[in-house]
């Protein structure tokens, strides 16, 4: 620390656009650039990589994604034998449960090595936000009702076909960005199955491989659907009811809301003709003003935001996916994302997401801010 002002640090993958956007926002705020520690360096050297981070420093943790050498090290930390010998295959789903175990150890290592810093988002909260079952239990009043856990496609199908409505989402327990997600629809009259999924199954002589795709596939073959379901349940997956979403311009939509310091700030509607609305899948962005939601609806959303973030008082922000039921009812929290602020070009009161977070952090910690 110099002159009484704290040093700013970011731990991430230095080449990633997330780090670049945060550095640009610091410059816009009139602050010095953050010093950067790479995940790869910390995973290689341990606490020695953090020696220069002084007590009282501001530390922002970025997503470790989009860097295969870091993914390998996290898998190794999670106990995957031969992780360092894996070859990069774009989009391949590698041991998500083991990845999460390694990620948990990574976050714990950072917390233990830096006991006296000021976190943007606390490492323990980040771990909770990545854990879908734990997060759903913690935020139960605001999330979709729980379904039983399943170990196989056969067990799930037997249960699903006995339900009044045969439409469900299956999601990996530990994933983000629509990774490992399948929307299942069973027609009780005809007995036919239909599934939409970001998962692509690729048969090989050594066994099938599973990949995330940016193209949502439509499956009607029961064997193919069963194979993907068996893979997801073997990796650890939860089941949720498929609730019809509100519609606008002939498309279903949900909201990505950026909660900062417990309040709604940036928000965008994500419109889609498929069950998945994630923007990186090519879905349409829509300004929330175009939805013409009334004040009472926004008050419900703001209450949901505040009550969700009250569970994470040590963390500044999260990206919340909010469903507005098509046939009425309270807003539903689909997911809370620890790194859910990557919304380029979206502004709230003239500020991008990163600049708004910096301003809120400075206000929370009584630090001056030029912008």
Residue pairs with C-beta under 8 A, 6 or more apart in sequence:
1 7
1 54
1 56
1 57
5 367
6 56
6 57
6 58
6 118
6 367
7 35
7 53
7 54
7 57
7 58
8 26
8 31
8 32
8 33
8 34
8 35
8 57
8 58
8 60
9 34
9 35
9 36
9 37
9 53
9 57
9 58
9 59
9 60
9 117
10 19
10 22
10 23
10 34
10 35
10 36
10 37
10 59
10 60
10 61
10 62
11 36
11 37
11 38
11 39
11 42
11 59
11 60
11 61
11 62
11 110
12 18
12 19
12 36
12 38
12 39
12 60
12 61
12 62
12 63
12 64
13 19
13 38
13 39
13 40
13 62
13 64
13 65
13 66
13 67
13 70
14 36
14 38
15 67
16 62
16 63
16 66
16 67
17 342
18 62
18 63
18 339
18 342
19 36
19 62
21 342
21 344
21 352
21 354
22 34
22 60
22 62
22 354
23 33
23 34
24 354
25 352
25 354
25 355
25 357
25 358
26 32
26 33
26 34
26 358
27 33
28 355
28 371
29 355
29 358
29 359
29 362
29 369
29 370
29 371
30 369
30 370
30 371
31 358
31 369
31 370
34 58
34 60
35 52
37 49
37 50
37 53
39 64
39 67
39 70
39 73
39 106
40 67
40 69
40 70
40 73
41 49
42 49
42 50
42 106
42 109
42 110
43 70
43 73
43 74
43 77
43 106
44 73
46 109
46 113
47 109
47 113
50 110
50 113
50 114
53 59
53 114
53 117
55 116
55 117
56 116
56 117
56 118
57 117
57 118
58 117
58 118
58 120
58 361
58 365
59 114
59 117
59 118
59 119
59 120
60 119
60 120
60 121
61 107
61 110
61 119
61 120
61 121
61 123
61 126
62 339
63 339
64 70
64 71
64 74
64 103
64 106
65 71
65 176
65 177
65 339
68 88
71 94
71 99
72 83
72 84
72 86
73 83
73 84
73 102
74 99
74 102
74 103
74 106
75 83
75 86
75 94
75 95
75 98
75 99
75 102
76 83
76 84
76 102
77 101
77 102
77 103
77 105
77 106
78 95
78 97
78 98
78 99
78 100
78 101
78 102
78 103
78 105
79 98
79 101
79 102
80 94
80 95
80 98
80 102
86 94
89 209
89 211
90 211
91 200
91 211
91 212
91 213
92 209
92 210
92 211
92 212
93 172
93 179
93 180
93 199
93 210
93 211
93 212
93 235
95 235
96 172
96 173
96 174
96 175
96 179
96 180
96 235
96 236
97 173
97 174
97 235
97 236
99 174
100 130
100 131
100 173
100 174
103 127
103 130
103 174
104 127
107 123
107 124
107 126
107 127
108 123
108 127
110 123
111 122
111 123
111 124
118 365
119 314
119 315
120 315
120 316
120 317
120 357
120 361
121 312
121 314
121 315
121 316
121 317
121 318
121 338
122 312
122 314
122 315
124 314
125 312
125 314
125 315
125 338
126 315
126 338
128 134
128 135
128 138
128 312
129 135
129 312
129 318
129 336
129 337
129 338
130 174
130 176
130 338
131 173
131 174
132 171
132 172
132 173
132 174
132 175
132 238
132 335
133 173
133 238
135 143
135 335
135 336
136 143
136 144
136 146
136 238
138 311
139 308
139 311
139 333
139 336
140 146
141 307
142 304
142 307
142 308
142 331
142 332
142 333
143 332
143 333
143 334
144 240
144 241
144 243
144 332
144 334
145 241
147 168
147 238
147 239
147 240
147 241
148 159
148 239
149 238
149 239
150 156
150 159
150 233
150 237
150 239
151 233
151 234
152 229
152 230
152 233
153 225
153 226
153 227
153 229
153 230
153 233
154 226
156 170
156 229
156 233
156 239
157 186
157 226
157 229
160 166
160 168
160 184
160 186
161 186
161 188
165 241
165 242
166 184
166 185
166 186
166 187
166 188
167 183
167 184
167 185
167 186
167 241
167 242
168 183
168 184
168 239
168 240
168 241
168 242
169 181
169 182
169 183
169 184
169 239
169 240
169 241
169 242
169 275
170 181
170 182
170 183
170 184
170 229
170 232
170 233
170 237
170 238
170 239
171 180
171 181
171 182
171 237
171 238
171 239
171 240
172 179
172 180
172 181
172 232
172 235
172 236
172 237
173 235
173 236
173 237
173 238
174 236
175 181
176 337
176 339
177 212
177 278
177 280
178 198
178 212
178 276
178 278
178 280
178 281
179 198
179 212
180 198
180 199
180 210
180 212
180 232
180 235
180 237
181 197
181 198
181 199
181 276
182 195
182 196
182 197
182 198
182 199
182 225
182 228
182 229
182 232
183 195
183 196
183 197
183 242
183 275
183 276
184 193
184 194
184 195
184 225
184 229
184 242
185 193
185 194
185 195
185 242
186 192
186 193
187 193
187 194
192 220
193 220
193 222
193 225
194 218
194 219
194 220
195 218
195 219
195 225
195 228
196 216
196 217
196 218
196 219
196 274
196 275
196 276
197 216
197 217
197 219
197 228
198 212
198 213
198 214
198 216
198 217
198 276
198 281
199 210
199 211
199 212
199 213
199 217
199 228
199 231
199 232
200 210
200 211
200 212
200 213
200 217
201 208
201 209
201 210
201 224
201 227
201 228
201 231
202 208
202 209
202 210
202 211
208 227
208 231
210 228
210 231
214 280
214 281
214 282
215 281
216 274
216 275
216 276
216 281
219 225
219 228
242 275
243 323
243 325
243 326
243 332
244 252
244 325
244 326
244 327
245 252
245 253
245 254
245 277
245 323
245 324
245 325
245 326
246 252
246 253
246 254
246 323
246 324
246 325
246 326
247 253
247 326
248 269
248 271
248 286
248 290
248 291
249 271
249 286
251 271
251 272
251 273
251 284
252 271
252 272
252 273
252 275
252 277
252 326
253 269
253 270
253 271
253 272
253 277
253 286
253 291
253 324
254 269
254 270
254 277
254 321
254 322
254 323
254 324
254 334
255 267
255 268
255 269
255 270
255 288
255 301
255 320
255 321
255 322
255 323
255 324
256 267
256 268
256 270
256 279
256 319
256 320
256 321
256 322
256 340
256 343
257 264
257 266
257 267
257 301
257 305
257 319
257 320
257 321
257 322
258 264
258 265
258 266
258 267
258 317
258 318
258 319
258 320
258 340
258 341
258 343
258 348
258 353
258 356
259 265
259 305
259 308
259 309
259 317
259 318
259 319
259 320
260 316
260 317
260 356
260 357
260 360
261 316
261 317
261 360
261 363
261 364
262 305
262 306
262 309
262 310
263 302
263 305
263 306
264 301
264 302
264 305
265 348
265 349
265 353
265 356
266 341
266 343
266 346
266 347
266 348
266 353
266 356
267 288
267 348
268 279
268 285
268 286
268 287
268 288
268 343
268 346
269 285
269 286
269 287
269 288
269 290
269 291
270 277
270 278
270 279
270 283
270 284
270 285
270 286
271 277
271 283
271 284
271 285
271 286
272 281
272 283
272 284
274 281
274 283
276 283
277 283
279 285
293 324
297 324
297 331
300 330
300 331
301 322
301 331
304 320
304 322
304 330
304 331
304 333
305 320
308 318
308 320
308 333
308 336
309 315
309 318
312 318
315 338
316 357
316 360
316 361
316 364
317 341
317 357
317 360
318 336
318 337
318 338
318 340
319 336
319 337
319 339
319 340
319 341
319 343
320 333
320 335
320 336
320 337
320 340
321 333
321 334
321 335
321 336
321 337
321 340
322 331
322 332
322 333
322 334
323 331
323 332
323 333
323 334
324 331
324 332
325 331
325 332
341 353
341 354
341 357
342 353
343 353
344 352
345 352
346 352
346 353
348 356
349 356
351 359
351 371
355 371
358 369
359 369
359 371
361 367
362 368
362 369
363 369
